[in-house]
Amino acid sequence: MSAEEKEGHATTSTVPPAAVGSLRRLKETESTWQKRLEDARSRGETKIKYAQAARDRALADARRVAEEIRSSRLREARAQAEVEARKIVEEAKVEVGRLGSFGARELEDRLDEILSAVFADLRPNTPRVTSEPAKAPASGAKATVAVPAR
């Protein structure tokens, strides 16, 4: 011991016993809270992992349902297109039957009229071609005939 300690004087490096107890309690409290924080962080990470897994399952389910709906709509559209195609073919057969009394030249002359009649429902903005002859302009210029776009 130093001469000062022998005389009963405390040095600056000496810590009173009450302070040591307080430091121990502070360290224990700090360790307790550190453990609580680590546990809370771990629980939070676990919850996030479960939420992400639930999200992934929900997305997979939504994609599966969307694909089923898309496939169903596609089947319905194909069936509807098939019905429309059959309807067009039947209309064409009726029209051919109606025009059957004409010769080949008359049918060729009325081809635009036939096609216009058959495809009118598919192109609603296309005017129907009729068998009316084009009127010649009064000035002697050449007459023009409008042909629908295909």
Secondary structure as GFF3:
##gff-version 3
##sequence-region A 1 150
A	DSSP	alpha_helix	3	6	.	.	.	ID=ss1
A	DSSP	alpha_helix	17	99	.	.	.	ID=ss2
A	DSSP	alpha_helix	104	109	.	.	.	ID=ss3
A	DSSP	alpha_helix	111	119	.	.	.	ID=ss4
###
